[in-house]
């Protein structure tokens, strides 16, 4: 049992479930908007750059969106606990759709990047609030069902997104990539407004919103994540911009601590880190975000440059883990009901560490089925790891804390991915520079792939670089295992049945 909180039952403030099917459909549509966004845009970049120009900073189409989503997650989580899930979800969906419309109307790359940030501000509400509502709608024994459905949405989006983006960019116009969000989002909004009914809450019980803390968290997260995203890419790590952003971020971090300590009801309350269950899961899912960078960022380049696969085939090698992840997540309930949340997650992440460690032992150059098999196994292992932790945390808090708790674990996972992209990018570029005489990095390899020529020395260097990244990812998995072993309680406290 978690010693920081007595085991009591959840307060009876769950949404009415007479129209639960319609609400779940709306949640899946809302999640699809967020899940499809980056994958659809990625394949249309050549057309976007050709039309608007601005190649030098097109990467901010993705970085700007990611930053906005990440830094707003804690804010939306606290707001959903204060005002309810429905108004936060509706406001986030409206903001996301407004950003989509503005993106379709963008006249240059700077405007498009700015409007993508607007999209991200809404996307943070979609991701966090949908996950929280999934726990509100279902009791503990049924939560794997809805979580598996949401995982399936992510899986389908990962597979279908690039193809859909390519079709729209090739046969219509890249602006339709953003316009198609409007009818889908309108249906989701209509279902939410019409069918989601949350019990009324007394205004006297509502705490004041910590707007100063929200602004401080947003500014601190934005500055620090920008330093991580752009460091080693737009400027060297030890350059003046990088050092200035990092220093400013640390100062803002101190400001956040001071503001949140003085706040009566802070955006990031101290109990998030004082309770062993939530703190351990936050750290473990941060490590998950870290290790996910290896397959999502580096495997497609490996498949094309080392295995010699075409882009479509390389995308298949990467995307197969989205087939086993939701299946494993759906079946995980049969495991954690027997051995508990922590043991199930440890089984999954321990297996993932072994699978990631096996990647460097693949033969060179190897066959496509070999990394494909590892990705299938990795998806199954991570499905067994992530879902029990999310369900376990959501079941350990009362309604008024669930939005904040859910947002905290999603925030840590997103932050882990950002840190992982910077860290493993530096590792890969370092190995490439060592193997190729200091004149190459991953961008040079990408340009060689576009030109259709990858020398043998470069192929071997890429293989070594990706092997080093996978070993780092295995280390992150081992770290998550140790966090659960030594920090997480043996049995998670369950407040509702």
N, C-alpha and C positions, 0 to 999 in steps of 0.2 A: 504494500500500500504506500502511496505517496504521503510522506509524513507532513507535507506542508498544507494538506487540505483534508478534512474529514470526508469520508465516503458518504455522500448524500445523493438522493435521486435528483435528476434534472427537473427543473421547474416546468410546469405544464404550459409552455408557451409555443408549442410547435404549430406550424401552419396546418390548417385544416386540409384533409387529404381526400375530400370528395371529388376533386378535379385534379388529383395528383398526376395522372397520366398526361394531361395537357401541360402541366407545369414542367414535368420531366422533359417533354418534347421541347418546350421553350428553353430549358437549360441546355439541352444538347445543341440546339440551334445557336444559342449564345456562345457556347464553348467552341462550336465550329467556326464562328466568326474569328475568334482569337487564334484558334489553332491553324486555320488555313492562311492567315494573313502573311506570315513571313515566307512560307513555302511557295505560295502563289506568286509573290512579288519576285522571288529570287530568279526565276526563269525568264522574267521579262526585263531584267536589267539592261541587256543590250538595246532593246527597243526604246526603253525609257531614256537612256543616255543618248541614243541617236536622235531623239526628238528634242530633249531639253538641254543636252550638254551637261557640264558639271561632273565629268568623270572623276575628277580628283577627290570629290567628297561624296560619291554615291554610296559608300559604305555606311553613311549616316542614315540611309533609308532603313537599315536594320538596327544600327546602334542606337539611334534616337528613339525608335519604337521600344527597344528593349529597356533602355534607361527609364523611359516614362512608365512602363509597366512595373518595373522593379521598385522604383522609389515610391510609387503610390500604393502598393499593396498594403503596407501597415496602416496607412491613412484610411483606406477604404474599409479595412477590417474593423478598425475602431469605430468608424462611422456606422457600419452595419450593426454593431452591438448597441449603439446609442439610438439610432433612428429606425432600425429594422432593416431587413434585407431588401425588401421590395423597392423602396425609394432609391437606395444606393444602386441596385441593379438597373433600374429604369434610367437613372441619371447617367450611369456608365454606358449603357447601350446607346442612348441619345448622343452622348459625346463621341462615342466610337463611330456612329453613322454620320455625324456631322464631319468628323475628320475624314471619313471615306469620301464623302461628297466633295470636300475641299481638295483632297488628293486628286480626284478625277478632273478638277478644274485648274490644277496647278499650271503655272505659266513658265516656271524655270525650276532648276533643281533645288535652289534654296527654299522656295515656296513649298515644294513637295516634301522636303525634309521637315519643315516646320509643321506641315499638316500631318505628317506621319507621327510626330510627337503628340499632336492632338489626339490622333487615333490611340496612341499608347496610353494617354491619360484615361481614356475610356476602357481600354483593354485591361488595365489593372483592376477595375471594378468587375469586369466580366469574369476574369480568372478567379479572383478571391471569393466573390460572392456566390458564384455558381457552386464552387466546392463547399462552401458553408451551407448553402441551402440544401445540397444533397444530403448532408447530415441531419438537417432539420426535418426533412421530409420522411426519413426512414428511421426506424429503431435500429439498435446495434446489429441485430441478427440479419437485417436486410440491407445494411449499408454497402456491403460488397457488390450487390446487384447494381446499384446506381453508379458506384465508382467504376465498376467494370464497363458500364455503358459510356461513361465519360472518357475512359481510357481508349475505348474503341473509336470514339470521335477523333482523338488525337492520332490514332493509328491510321485511320482512313485518310485524314488530312495529310499526314506525312507522305502517304503513297500517292494520293490523288492530286495534291496541291501543285507539285511541279508540272504535271501534265496539263492540268487545267490552266495554269498560268501561261504555259507555252502555247496552248490552243488559242486562248484569248488574244495573246500578243501577236500571234502569227496570222490569224484569220479574222480578227476584229480590230481591236485597238487596245493598247495597254491600259487605257483609262477604264475599260470595262472590268479590269481586275478589281477596281475599287467600287465601281457602280453596282456590281452583282451583290455587294454586301447589303445594299439598301432594301431590296425585297425580302431577303432572308432575315435581316434584322427587324424589318417591319412586322413580319409574322411572329418572330420571337417576342417583340414588344407587346403585340396585341394579346398573345397568349398569357404573358405575365400580368398585364394590367387586368385582363378579364378573369383569370382563373386563380391567381395567387392571392390568398387571403391569410394575412397574418393577424393573430389576436391583437386587439388594441392594448396599448401599454399606457400606464398612467404617466402623464407628463412630469409629475413631481419626482418620479423615479429616474428620470433621464438626467444624466450628468451633463455639465457644460462641456462643449467640445473644446479641446486643447488646440486652438488654431495656431498659436505660437509654436507649439511642439510640432504640428503638422508641417508648417513652413520650414522649421529647422531640419526636420527629418528629410524633407524633399530636397532642400538645398545641399545638405551634407551628402546624401546618397547620390544626387546628381553629379556633384563635383568629384567625389571619390570614384564612382563608376566611370565617369568620363576619363579620368586619369588612367584607369585600368584598360578601358577599351582602346584609347588612342595611343597609350604608351607603347613604344616599340613599333608602331604602325605609322602614325602621322608625324611623330617625332621620336628621337632616341629616349630611352628610359632616363638617362641622367641629364637631359636637356633642360633648359630654363622653363619651358611650358609644363613639362612633366613634374618637375620639382615644385613649381608654383602651385599647380593644381593639387598635388599631394599635400603640401603644407596647408593650403586653404581648407582642404577636406578635413585634416586633423584638427584644425582650429574649430571648424564647424561641428565636428564630432564632440569636442569639449562643450560647445554651446548647447548641443542636443542634450548632453548629460545634465548640464545645469538647469535647462528649461524643464526637462522631464522630471527632475527631482522636486522642483518647486510646484509643478502642476498638480491640481487636485485630482484630475482624472487624465493621466498622460496618454498620448497616442501609443507609445510603447511602454506599457506598465511593467514594473519590476517583476511581477509574478511570472511573466513569460520566461525569465531566466532563473528565477528562484526555485521553480518546481522542476524536480529532476526529470520527470517524464518529458515535458515540453522542451527543456534545455537540451537533453540528450538527442531528441528527435530533430531539433533544429540543426544541431551540429552534424548529425548523421546524414540528413538530407542536403546540407551544404556540401558534404563530401560526395553525395550522389551527383549534384550539379557539376562538381569538379570532374568526376570521372566520365560523365556523359559527353564531355567535349571530345574525347578521343575518337569515338565512332562517328559522332555527328559532323565534326569539322575535318578530321584527318583521313578517315576511311575512304571517302569518295576520291580524294587525290591519290591515295595509295592504289585504289582499284584501277584508276586510269593510267597512272604512270608506271606502276610496277607490274600489274597484271595485264595491262594493255587493253582494258575494256572500254567500250564506248560509254558516253555519259549516261545513257539510259540504263545499260547493264550495271554500271557502277552505282547508280542510284538504287537499283534493286538489291545489290549486295548490302548496302547500308540500311535499306528500309525493311528488311525481313524481320528485324527485331520487333517491329511494331505489330507483327502477326502473333508472336508468342507472348508479348508483354501483357495485353489485356486478358488473354486466356488464363495465364498464370495468376494474374490479379484476381480474376473471378473465382478461381479455385483455391486461393489462399485462405479463404474462410474455413475450409475444412481442415487446414493445418493449424491455424492459430486458435481455433476452438479446442484443439487437443493439447497444444504445447505452449500457447500464449503468444501475445503480440511480439514480445522481444525475441523469443527463441526463433519464431518464424522469420523475422527480419534478419536475424543473425545467420540463419541457414541460407537465405537468399543472397546476402551480401558476401558471405564467405565463399559461396559457389561462384559469384561474380568475380571475386578476386582471383580465383584459380583460372577462370576462363580468360580474363584479361592477361594474366601471366603467361598463358599458353600462346598468345598471339605472336610474340617474338620468336617462337620456335617453329613457326610455319616455314616450310621450305621456300627457297628463293629460286625463281620468281613465284612458283606455286600455281595452283589452280583456283578458279573462282569459287568452287564449292567449299574450299577450306575456310576462308573467312566468313562465308555465308553461314556455314554450320555453327561457327563460333558466335555469330550475331544472333542466330536463332536461340542458342542456349543462353546467351547473355540477356536477351529479352525476357526469357522465362525466369531467370534468376532475379532480375530487377523487379519484375512484377510481384514476386514473392517477398521482396524487400520493402518496396515503397508503400503499397496499399495498407498492410497491417499497421504501419507507423501512422499514416494519416487517420485511419479509422480509430486507432488507439488514442491518439491525441484528442480527436473530436469527441470521443466518448468519455474523456476524463475531465471535461469542463461543462459548466452549465451554459444555458442558452446565451446569457449576457456576455460570455467570454469566448464563445465559439468562433465568432468572426475574427477576433484578434488572434486567437491561437492558430486558426487555419492560415491567416495571412502571414503570420510569423514563419511558419514552416515553408510556405511558398516563397516568401522573400529570401529565406536562407538558401533555398535551392536555386533560385534565379541568381543570387549573388555568387554562389559557388560556380555557376556556369560562366559568369563574367570573369571571375578570378581565374578559372581554368583556361579560358580562351587566351588570357594574357600570359599565364604561366607556361602552358604547354606550347603556345606559339613561340615563346622565347626558347624553350627546350628544342623544339623542332628546328628553328632557325640556327641555333647554336650547333646542332649536329650537322646540318647541311653545310654550314660555313666551315666546320672542321674537316668534313669529307671532301669539299670542293674548293678548298683553298681560300675561304673567306670571301668569296665573290658572289655567293648565291644565298637566297633565302626562299621561303615558301612561295612568295610572289613571283620569283623568277621561274620556279617550277610551273606555276599556273600559266605563265605566259608561254612557256615551252609547250605545254599541253594544248593551248589555243593554236599554236603554230603547227601542231601535229608532229613535233619532233622532240623526243626525249632521249638524250644520249645514255648509253649503258651506265656510265659513271653516275649520272644523275639518278637513274632508276635505283641503283644500289644505295645511294645516299638517302633517297626518299624512304626506302625500306628501313634503313637504320634509324632515321628520324622518327618514323611512325612507331617502330618497335620501342624506342625510348619513351615516346608519349604513352604507349599502352602500359609500359612498366610503371610509369608515373600514375596512370589511372588505377592500376592494380594496388599501388600504394595508398591511393585515396580510398579504395574499397576496404583495404585492411584497416585504415584509420577509422572508417565508419564502424567496422566490426568491433574495434577496441572501445570506441565511444559507447556503443550499446552494452558491451560486456562490463565496463567499469563504471559508467555513469547512469545508465538507465536502470530503473527499478526492475526487479525480477518479474514482478506482476504489475501491469499498468492498473491504476485505479479506474474503475468503471462507475460512473455516476448515474447512468440510465440503462435500462434493460430493453 
